[in-house]
Amino acid sequence: MTDYEQQQPDRAVKNIKDLLSAYKYHQIQAVNDILVRQANRVGAMFRRMENDYLAKNYPGYEKIGLQTLWTSWIKGRTDRARTRAETYMKDGVKRLHDGYGSDYNRQFTDPVLLAKIDSLTTAVNGQQSWANPF
């Protein structure tokens, strides 16, 4: 258990809960649709910039597929964010549970904190994985 979780377990619970809320928010279909539309607008802007501006104003410019590069980058960043969030939540609840919820430590831990940790552990372990919309 890290010093942070050991010294401020309520804060650690709140941070994981906040991340879980953001994770669930990004699973809402309407939110995914908005993110995809925004990414598509940026990709279209890169395509127009490459086709209409760079190719016409810089005669030696060779197209490199900025829109494709953007799509690849946003997909990679989304995968990275999802993986990091899942790892942080799972590792965090495991450390909290190991530090406060073990059979031995339960007798010394505030029952309210134990209930928070148990509830959070159940929520994180039962969470569906967020599918990358890109």
Backbone as CSV, one residue per row, in Angstrom:
resi,resn,N_x,N_y,N_z,CA_x,CA_y,CA_z,C_x,C_y,C_z
1,MET,0.858,-1.166,0.000,0.000,0.000,0.000,0.906,1.232,0.000
2,THR,0.559,2.223,-0.800,1.368,3.440,-0.863,1.044,4.342,0.316
3,ASP,1.934,5.281,0.586,1.714,6.220,1.683,0.403,6.973,1.514
4,TYR,0.121,7.365,0.274,-1.099,8.113,-0.016,-2.340,7.342,0.424
5,GLU,-2.428,6.084,0.037,-3.595,5.275,0.390,-3.617,4.952,1.879
6,GLN,-2.448,4.830,2.465,-2.369,4.503,3.885,-2.758,5.700,4.745
7,GLN,-2.335,6.883,4.342,-2.593,8.074,5.147,-3.960,8.691,4.877
8,GLN,-4.469,8.536,3.653,-5.744,9.156,3.291,-6.628,8.163,2.535
9,PRO,-7.089,7.123,3.198,-7.869,6.107,2.481,-9.186,6.641,1.926
10,ASP,-9.822,7.585,2.623,-11.075,8.147,2.100,-10.834,8.892,0.793
11,ARG,-9.720,9.582,0.735,-9.375,10.302,-0.492,-9.072,9.319,-1.623
12,ALA,-8.393,8.238,-1.313,-8.101,7.214,-2.316,-9.401,6.594,-2.839
13,VAL,-10.346,6.322,-1.947,-11.648,5.788,-2.352,-12.350,6.788,-3.272
14,LYS,-12.317,8.066,-2.908,-12.974,9.094,-3.714,-12.344,9.205,-5.111
15,ASN,-11.018,9.128,-5.182,-10.349,9.219,-6.482,-10.734,8.059,-7.394
16,ILE,-10.768,6.872,-6.847,-11.155,5.710,-7.650,-12.627,5.817,-8.046
17,LYS,-13.462,6.279,-7.139,-14.887,6.453,-7.439,-15.080,7.501,-8.541
18,ASP,-14.333,8.590,-8.479,-14.420,9.617,-9.525,-13.995,9.066,-10.886
19,LEU,-12.919,8.293,-10.890,-12.457,7.691,-12.139,-13.484,6.695,-12.666
20,LEU,-14.082,5.918,-11.785,-15.118,4.971,-12.194,-16.308,5.713,-12.808
21,SER,-16.671,6.847,-12.236,-17.773,7.649,-12.783,-17.437,8.155,-14.182
22,ALA,-16.223,8.648,-14.377,-15.803,9.126,-15.698,-15.771,7.967,-16.698
23,TYR,-15.326,6.830,-16.243,-15.265,5.632,-17.088,-16.667,5.233,-17.549
24,LYS,-17.613,5.233,-16.607,-19.005,4.893,-16.955,-19.612,5.948,-17.881
25,TYR,-19.277,7.205,-17.654,-19.776,8.298,-18.500,-19.373,8.069,-19.954
26,HIS,-18.144,7.637,-20.169,-17.673,7.416,-21.533,-18.284,6.168,-22.173
27,GLN,-18.983,5.364,-21.399,-19.671,4.208,-21.962,-21.072,4.553,-22.470
28,ILE,-21.554,5.731,-22.169,-22.877,6.152,-22.641,-22.810,6.348,-24.151
29,GLN,-23.740,5.762,-24.871,-23.701,5.790,-26.336,-23.721,7.214,-26.883
30,ALA,-24.520,8.100,-26.297,-24.582,9.482,-26.780,-23.225,10.180,-26.632
31,VAL,-22.519,9.906,-25.550,-21.188,10.487,-25.342,-20.219,9.927,-26.373
32,ASN,-20.267,8.613,-26.606,-19.416,8.007,-27.637,-19.681,8.618,-29.002
33,ASP,-20.947,8.838,-29.312,-21.298,9.434,-30.606,-20.704,10.831,-30.756
34,ILE,-20.767,11.611,-29.693,-20.199,12.959,-29.726,-18.685,12.895,-29.931
35,LEU,-18.020,12.012,-29.204,-16.568,11.875,-29.346,-16.181,11.459,-30.766
36,VAL,-16.923,10.539,-31.343,-16.640,10.089,-32.708,-16.857,11.227,-33.696
37,ARG,-17.954,11.980,-33.531,-18.202,13.111,-34.440,-17.093,14.155,-34.337
38,GLN,-16.655,14.442,-33.129,-15.565,15.409,-32.957,-14.284,14.912,-33.621
39,ALA,-13.955,13.661,-33.406,-12.744,13.097,-34.008,-12.850,13.088,-35.534
40,ASN,-14.041,12.786,-36.044,-14.238,12.796,-37.499,-14.100,14.203,-38.077
41,ARG,-14.572,15.224,-37.344,-14.414,16.611,-37.798,-12.937,16.992,-37.870
42,VAL,-12.186,16.594,-36.871,-10.747,16.890,-36.880,-10.079,16.150,-38.039
43,GLY,-10.434,14.893,-38.248,-9.875,14.128,-39.359,-10.205,14.749,-40.702
44,ALA,-11.445,15.211,-40.845,-11.845,15.867,-42.104,-11.064,17.169,-42.303
45,MET,-10.807,17.895,-41.224,-10.018,19.117,-41.313,-8.600,18.794,-41.764
46,PHE,-8.009,17.742,-41.245,-6.674,17.342,-41.687,-6.677,16.964,-43.165
47,ARG,-7.703,16.259,-43.610,-7.810,15.871,-45.018,-7.908,17.104,-45.908
48,ARG,-8.790,18.056,-45.519,-8.926,19.294,-46.309,-7.633,20.099,-46.301
49,MET,-6.989,20.165,-45.148,-5.744,20.918,-45.058,-4.705,20.310,-45.998
50,GLU,-4.633,19.010,-45.997,-3.644,18.350,-46.834,-3.985,18.469,-48.318
51,ASN,-5.243,18.265,-48.660,-5.651,18.282,-50.066,-5.796,19.693,-50.634
52,ASP,-6.382,20.594,-49.858,-6.705,21.920,-50.395,-5.652,22.972,-50.119
53,TYR,-4.946,22.855,-49.037,-4.002,23.907,-48.688,-2.553,23.502,-48.963
54,LEU,-2.121,22.445,-48.334,-0.711,22.067,-48.454,-0.340,21.663,-49.877
55,ALA,-1.167,20.845,-50.507,-0.857,20.374,-51.861,-0.860,21.524,-52.864
56,LYS,-1.706,22.526,-52.667,-1.803,23.643,-53.614,-0.772,24.730,-53.343
57,ASN,-0.443,24.982,-52.093,0.457,26.086,-51.746,1.920,25.670,-51.621
58,TYR,2.172,24.399,-51.540,3.537,23.896,-51.437,3.724,22.828,-52.508
59,PRO,4.193,23.230,-53.687,4.252,22.311,-54.837,5.019,21.008,-54.570
60,GLY,6.010,21.014,-53.722,6.784,19.806,-53.464,6.213,18.928,-52.357
61,TYR,5.077,19.342,-51.802,4.505,18.596,-50.680,3.990,17.242,-51.145
62,GLU,4.405,16.207,-50.449,3.897,14.861,-50.717,2.903,14.498,-49.623
63,LYS,1.746,14.064,-50.020,0.714,13.709,-49.050,1.175,12.530,-48.192
64,ILE,0.905,12.667,-46.896,1.283,11.600,-45.965,0.070,10.970,-45.290
65,GLY,-1.120,11.443,-45.633,-2.331,10.871,-45.043,-2.576,11.351,-43.626
66,LEU,-2.669,12.661,-43.454,-2.854,13.231,-42.121,-4.118,12.708,-41.438
67,GLN,-5.174,12.528,-42.221,-6.415,12.030,-41.631,-6.218,10.616,-41.080
68,THR,-5.537,9.768,-41.801,-5.270,8.404,-41.347,-4.370,8.408,-40.116
69,LEU,-3.369,9.283,-40.131,-2.483,9.394,-38.968,-3.256,9.863,-37.739
70,TRP,-4.163,10.820,-37.937,-4.987,11.315,-36.827,-5.855,10.195,-36.260
71,THR,-6.508,9.451,-37.151,-7.383,8.360,-36.713,-6.591,7.320,-35.924
72,SER,-5.424,7.001,-36.405,-4.570,6.039,-35.696,-4.162,6.589,-34.335
73,TRP,-3.809,7.867,-34.280,-3.373,8.476,-33.020,-4.507,8.502,-31.999
74,ILE,-5.705,8.925,-32.404,-6.824,9.042,-31.462,-7.242,7.654,-30.971
75,LYS,-7.182,6.658,-31.837,-7.505,5.295,-31.412,-6.486,4.807,-30.385
76,GLY,-5.212,5.059,-30.645,-4.165,4.648,-29.717,-4.281,5.345,-28.370
77,ARG,-4.576,6.646,-28.384,-4.725,7.391,-27.131,-5.923,6.907,-26.328
78,THR,-6.996,6.574,-27.033,-8.188,6.079,-26.355,-7.911,4.719,-25.717
79,ASP,-7.238,3.848,-26.446,-6.865,2.543,-25.881,-5.967,2.715,-24.662
80,ARG,-5.015,3.626,-24.762,-4.094,3.875,-23.654,-4.847,4.400,-22.429
81,ALA,-5.754,5.345,-22.645,-6.518,5.914,-21.527,-7.379,4.848,-20.864
82,ARG,-8.014,4.012,-21.671,-8.862,2.951,-21.125,-8.038,1.974,-20.296
83,THR,-6.914,1.561,-20.838,-6.050,0.607,-20.138,-5.530,1.196,-18.834
84,ARG,-5.091,2.431,-18.875,-4.564,3.058,-17.666,-5.654,3.223,-16.605
85,ALA,-6.860,3.605,-17.030,-7.960,3.772,-16.076,-8.323,2.434,-15.429
86,GLU,-8.448,1.391,-16.250,-8.790,0.075,-15.706,-7.718,-0.420,-14.745
87,THR,-6.464,-0.242,-15.107,-5.365,-0.680,-14.248,-5.364,0.082,-12.935
88,TYR,-5.541,1.399,-13.006,-5.536,2.224,-11.801,-6.665,1.811,-10.861
89,MET,-7.864,1.613,-11.422,-9.001,1.242,-10.572,-8.798,-0.133,-9.936
90,LYS,-8.416,-1.105,-10.737,-8.257,-2.471,-10.209,-7.120,-2.564,-9.202
91,ASP,-5.994,-1.939,-9.524,-4.866,-1.963,-8.583,-5.199,-1.187,-7.311
92,GLY,-5.895,-0.071,-7.472,-6.244,0.756,-6.312,-7.163,0.045,-5.337
93,VAL,-8.212,-0.591,-5.841,-9.114,-1.291,-4.923,-8.432,-2.514,-4.314
94,LYS,-7.536,-3.133,-5.063,-6.796,-4.275,-4.497,-5.907,-3.807,-3.342
95,ARG,-5.201,-2.694,-3.543,-4.338,-2.187,-2.463,-5.166,-1.757,-1.256
96,LEU,-6.303,-1.101,-1.500,-7.160,-0.705,-0.381,-7.694,-1.932,0.355
97,HIS,-8.135,-2.903,-0.423,-8.672,-4.118,0.200,-7.578,-4.866,0.962
98,ASP,-6.402,-4.978,0.373,-5.291,-5.661,1.057,-4.881,-4.914,2.319
99,GLY,-4.924,-3.589,2.287,-4.479,-2.801,3.419,-5.499,-2.670,4.535
100,TYR,-6.775,-2.633,4.176,-7.814,-2.398,5.191,-8.826,-3.532,5.299
101,GLY,-9.015,-4.266,4.213,-10.091,-5.248,4.196,-9.673,-6.669,4.440
102,SER,-8.395,-6.886,4.690,-7.965,-8.259,4.962,-8.602,-8.727,6.272
103,ASP,-8.651,-10.019,6.448,-9.281,-10.580,7.653,-8.671,-10.002,8.933
104,TYR,-7.358,-9.843,8.923,-6.695,-9.327,10.130,-6.992,-7.838,10.322
105,ASN,-6.870,-7.052,9.265,-7.018,-5.596,9.377,-8.461,-5.142,9.582
106,ARG,-9.417,-5.959,9.224,-10.825,-5.572,9.367,-11.173,-5.215,10.810
107,GLN,-10.571,-5.881,11.737,-10.898,-5.632,13.149,-10.418,-4.265,13.626
108,PHE,-9.463,-3.663,12.909,-8.916,-2.366,13.317,-9.411,-1.205,12.453
109,THR,-10.206,-1.508,11.427,-10.612,-0.499,10.445,-12.038,-0.030,10.711
110,ASP,-12.251,1.266,10.490,-13.567,1.872,10.637,-14.581,1.145,9.748
111,PRO,-15.718,0.737,10.289,-16.711,0.001,9.497,-17.244,0.788,8.297
112,VAL,-17.320,2.100,8.429,-17.798,2.918,7.305,-16.797,2.850,6.155
113,LEU,-15.508,2.951,6.470,-14.471,2.838,5.437,-14.487,1.449,4.802
114,LEU,-14.684,0.419,5.613,-14.766,-0.946,5.073,-15.925,-1.090,4.098
115,ALA,-17.067,-0.505,4.451,-18.237,-0.571,3.567,-17.948,0.140,2.242
116,LYS,-17.266,1.285,2.309,-16.905,2.019,1.086,-15.971,1.185,0.214
117,ILE,-14.977,0.596,0.835,-14.004,-0.208,0.087,-14.672,-1.432,-0.530
118,ASP,-15.517,-2.108,0.242,-16.215,-3.288,-0.279,-17.138,-2.917,-1.439
119,SER,-17.862,-1.829,-1.288,-18.775,-1.382,-2.342,-18.007,-0.983,-3.607
120,LEU,-16.924,-0.261,-3.416,-16.104,0.163,-4.548,-15.465,-1.037,-5.244
121,THR,-15.008,-1.997,-4.473,-14.411,-3.207,-5.044,-15.425,-3.952,-5.899
122,THR,-16.642,-4.064,-5.403,-17.704,-4.722,-6.173,-17.993,-3.960,-7.457
123,ALA,-18.067,-2.646,-7.386,-18.366,-1.826,-8.568,-17.254,-1.923,-9.612
124,VAL,-16.021,-1.846,-9.174,-14.895,-1.903,-10.114,-14.788,-3.288,-10.739
125,ASN,-14.905,-4.333,-9.938,-14.794,-5.692,-10.471,-15.958,-6.062,-11.386
126,GLY,-17.110,-5.440,-11.204,-18.263,-5.735,-12.044,-18.411,-4.815,-13.246
127,GLN,-17.471,-3.913,-13.407,-17.532,-2.926,-14.487,-17.267,-3.566,-15.848
128,GLN,-18.101,-3.205,-16.834,-17.867,-3.658,-18.201,-16.723,-2.854,-18.807
129,SER,-15.974,-3.486,-19.653,-14.877,-2.787,-20.322,-15.450,-1.813,-21.342
130,TRP,-14.834,-0.661,-21.433,-15.263,0.386,-22.369,-14.685,0.077,-23.747
131,ALA,-15.543,-0.092,-24.729,-15.100,-0.387,-26.080,-14.634,0.897,-26.767
132,ASN,-13.489,0.826,-27.416,-12.960,1.978,-28.126,-13.872,2.309,-29.313
133,PRO,-14.422,3.529,-29.363,-15.358,3.870,-30.432,-14.684,4.225,-31.756
134,PHE,-13.360,4.252,-31.775,-12.670,4.706,-32.993,-12.170,3.561,-33.835
